[in-house]
Amino acid sequence: MRPPRNASRVSVKTGASTGLYDDETFATSVLRKYPTSHDPADTEEARVLWEHGYVALDVRASSEIDFEGKVSLF
């Protein structure tokens, strides 16, 4: 006997994250952290920085920055 057509289907609930970048507390903490931090920004931090006027984020390793130099924006 053959199983019903929908027997192997599993109900899955999906949704999209609005992210942390629109949370004012998170945004404030990120803006305090940069540009004094030399840690790379994660995707949520990058979005906050982008929304607040940053146009370039240098996420290279310190050794690469030392070897190649800083990014010129002009």
FITILO-88960 format. One line per field, with one value per atom (N, C-alpha, C): atom name; x, y, z; residue in one letter; residue number from 1. Coordinates in pm, whole numbers, always signed. Example, Ala and Ser with C-alpha at 12.3 -4.5 7.8 and 13.67 -1.06 7.14 Angstrom:
site (N,CA,C,N,CA,C) $
c1 (+1319,+1230,+1320,+1285,+1367,+1290) $
c2 (-569,-450,-330,-225,-106,+3) $
c3 (+780,+780,+780,+708,+714,+787) $
code (A,A,A,S,S,S) $
pos (1,1,1,2,2,2) $
! end
This chain:
site (N,CA,C,N,CA,C,N,CA,C,N,CA,C,N,CA,C,N,CA,C,N,CA,C,N,CA,C,N,CA,C,N,CA,C,N,CA,C,N,CA,C,N,CA,C,N,CA,C,N,CA,C,N,CA,C,N,CA,C,N,CA,C,N,CA,C,N,CA,C,N,CA,C,N,CA,C,N,CA,C,N,CA,C,N,CA,C,N,CA,C,N,CA,C,N,CA,C,N,CA,C,N,CA,C,N,CA,C,N,CA,C,N,CA,C,N,CA,C,N,CA,C,N,CA,C,N,CA,C,N,CA,C,N,CA,C,N,CA,C,N,CA,C,N,CA,C,N,CA,C,N,CA,C,N,CA,C,N,CA,C,N,CA,C,N,CA,C,N,CA,C,N,CA,C,N,CA,C,N,CA,C,N,CA,C,N,CA,C,N,CA,C,N,CA,C,N,CA,C,N,CA,C,N,CA,C,N,CA,C,N,CA,C,N,CA,C,N,CA,C,N,CA,C,N,CA,C,N,CA,C,N,CA,C,N,CA,C,N,CA,C,N,CA,C,N,CA,C,N,CA,C,N,CA,C,N,CA,C) $
c1 (+82,+0,+88,+50,+126,+83,+183,+147,+76,-4,-72,+32,-7,+85,+155,+88,+145,+207,+223,+271,+412,+499,+637,+661,+562,+579,+574,+658,+665,+628,+546,+509,+628,+669,+784,+740,+772,+741,+866,+851,+966,+937,+1041,+1026,+1157,+1152,+1272,+1304,+1430,+1473,+1477,+1429,+1443,+1582,+1656,+1793,+1800,+1921,+1943,+1967,+2000,+2041,+1934,+1807,+1703,+1671,+1746,+1732,+1823,+1764,+1839,+1951,+1926,+2029,+2147,+2120,+2227,+2303,+2230,+2294,+2386,+2340,+2421,+2549,+2539,+2660,+2758,+2706,+2793,+2862,+2788,+2845,+2949,+2935,+3038,+3163,+3144,+3255,+3347,+3291,+3370,+3381,+3491,+3604,+3721,+3705,+3817,+3848,+3751,+3773,+3844,+3932,+4000,+3944,+3835,+3770,+3684,+3678,+3588,+3442,+3363,+3219,+3151,+3054,+2973,+2865,+2780,+2683,+2585,+2542,+2449,+2517,+2642,+2716,+2742,+2777,+2802,+2677,+2562,+2438,+2414,+2441,+2428,+2524,+2648,+2747,+2708,+2660,+2615,+2501,+2405,+2291,+2331,+2449,+2495,+2611,+2618,+2709,+2843,+2875,+3001,+2989,+3093,+3088,+3185,+3278,+3372,+3408,+3414,+3457,+3575,+3687,+3807,+3809,+3780,+3771,+3891,+3998,+4118,+4188,+4271,+4352,+4453,+4490,+4587,+4716,+4762,+4886,+4874,+4758,+4736,+4730,+4666,+4661,+4802,+4881,+5020,+5100,+5078,+5153,+5104,+4973,+4915,+4888,+4869,+4833,+4683,+4642,+4501,+4430,+4299,+4217,+4207,+4230,+4214,+4072,+3999,+3861,+3853,+3962,+3957,+4056) $
c2 (-117,+0,+125,+220,+343,+447,+520,+621,+739,+811,+929,+1028,+1108,+1201,+1296,+1342,+1441,+1379,+1250,+1182,+1224,+1253,+1286,+1436,+1516,+1660,+1701,+1793,+1844,+1992,+2033,+2174,+2253,+2355,+2436,+2581,+2643,+2785,+2865,+2961,+3043,+3189,+3266,+3410,+3479,+3607,+3685,+3768,+3769,+3850,+3996,+4081,+4224,+4270,+4185,+4218,+4306,+4327,+4412,+4556,+4580,+4715,+4820,+4781,+4879,+4894,+4826,+4837,+4952,+5054,+5173,+5144,+5054,+5019,+4953,+4859,+4793,+4893,+4979,+5079,+5171,+5213,+5300,+5231,+5104,+5031,+5013,+4989,+4974,+5106,+5215,+5345,+5389,+5344,+5372,+5288,+5169,+5075,+5118,+5173,+5211,+5361,+5420,+5361,+5324,+5330,+5298,+5149,+5065,+4920,+4877,+4782,+4726,+4588,+4551,+4424,+4439,+4335,+4342,+4348,+4420,+4427,+4303,+4251,+4143,+4205,+4123,+4176,+4274,+4249,+4340,+4472,+4466,+4588,+4667,+4596,+4662,+4736,+4678,+4743,+4871,+4869,+4991,+5098,+5058,+5155,+5212,+5127,+5172,+5274,+5244,+5333,+5467,+5471,+5595,+5660,+5636,+5712,+5650,+5535,+5471,+5422,+5444,+5402,+5289,+5264,+5154,+5094,+4964,+4893,+4806,+4828,+4750,+4632,+4513,+4395,+4302,+4357,+4275,+4251,+4149,+4119,+4232,+4255,+4360,+4344,+4221,+4198,+4240,+4219,+4260,+4412,+4477,+4623,+4680,+4620,+4665,+4649,+4539,+4511,+4596,+4602,+4671,+4819,+4857,+4995,+5010,+5126,+5152,+5180,+5167,+5191,+5342,+5384,+5524,+5542,+5636,+5659,+5764,+5830,+5935,+5910) $
c3 (+0,+0,+0,-76,-92,+14,+75,+174,+107,+182,+126,+71,-27,-93,+5,+104,+196,+321,+324,+445,+483,+387,+420,+437,+414,+428,+574,+608,+744,+739,+831,+837,+891,+818,+857,+865,+977,+994,+960,+871,+832,+862,+865,+886,+861,+841,+817,+941,+975,+1088,+1047,+1133,+1106,+1144,+1212,+1249,+1371,+1416,+1532,+1493,+1365,+1326,+1349,+1358,+1384,+1533,+1618,+1762,+1809,+1871,+1909,+2010,+2103,+2202,+2134,+2044,+1971,+1885,+1813,+1727,+1808,+1925,+2010,+2052,+2089,+2132,+2016,+1896,+1779,+1747,+1748,+1715,+1818,+1942,+2044,+2019,+1967,+1945,+1831,+1725,+1607,+1601,+1555,+1486,+1577,+1710,+1799,+1803,+1771,+1771,+1644,+1657,+1541,+1505,+1571,+1541,+1416,+1333,+1217,+1263,+1188,+1218,+1164,+1239,+1185,+1095,+1039,+942,+1005,+1129,+1194,+1227,+1275,+1303,+1175,+1069,+940,+892,+911,+869,+947,+1079,+1160,+1109,+1085,+1039,+903,+814,+682,+695,+782,+802,+865,+925,+989,+914,+784,+700,+667,+723,+685,+541,+463,+323,+294,+383,+362,+497,+501,+620,+583,+646,+620,+716,+665,+750,+732,+677,+660,+793,+795,+913,+934,+1059,+1090,+1012,+997,+923,+777,+717,+579,+567,+663,+663,+677,+767,+785,+656,+585,+463,+345,+325,+209,+234,+359,+391,+407,+456,+478,+346,+347,+229,+206,+83,+48,-7,+51,+7,-102,-133,-234,-343) $
code (M,M,M,R,R,R,P,P,P,P,P,P,R,R,R,N,N,N,A,A,A,S,S,S,R,R,R,V,V,V,S,S,S,V,V,V,K,K,K,T,T,T,G,G,G,A,A,A,S,S,S,T,T,T,G,G,G,L,L,L,Y,Y,Y,D,D,D,D,D,D,E,E,E,T,T,T,F,F,F,A,A,A,T,T,T,S,S,S,V,V,V,L,L,L,R,R,R,K,K,K,Y,Y,Y,P,P,P,T,T,T,S,S,S,H,H,H,D,D,D,P,P,P,A,A,A,D,D,D,T,T,T,E,E,E,E,E,E,A,A,A,R,R,R,V,V,V,L,L,L,W,W,W,E,E,E,H,H,H,G,G,G,Y,Y,Y,V,V,V,A,A,A,L,L,L,D,D,D,V,V,V,R,R,R,A,A,A,S,S,S,S,S,S,E,E,E,I,I,I,D,D,D,F,F,F,E,E,E,G,G,G,K,K,K,V,V,V,S,S,S,L,L,L,F,F,F) $
pos (1,1,1,2,2,2,3,3,3,4,4,4,5,5,5,6,6,6,7,7,7,8,8,8,9,9,9,10,10,10,11,11,11,12,12,12,13,13,13,14,14,14,15,15,15,16,16,16,17,17,17,18,18,18,19,19,19,20,20,20,21,21,21,22,22,22,23,23,23,24,24,24,25,25,25,26,26,26,27,27,27,28,28,28,29,29,29,30,30,30,31,31,31,32,32,32,33,33,33,34,34,34,35,35,35,36,36,36,37,37,37,38,38,38,39,39,39,40,40,40,41,41,41,42,42,42,43,43,43,44,44,44,45,45,45,46,46,46,47,47,47,48,48,48,49,49,49,50,50,50,51,51,51,52,52,52,53,53,53,54,54,54,55,55,55,56,56,56,57,57,57,58,58,58,59,59,59,60,60,60,61,61,61,62,62,62,63,63,63,64,64,64,65,65,65,66,66,66,67,67,67,68,68,68,69,69,69,70,70,70,71,71,71,72,72,72,73,73,73,74,74,74) $
! end
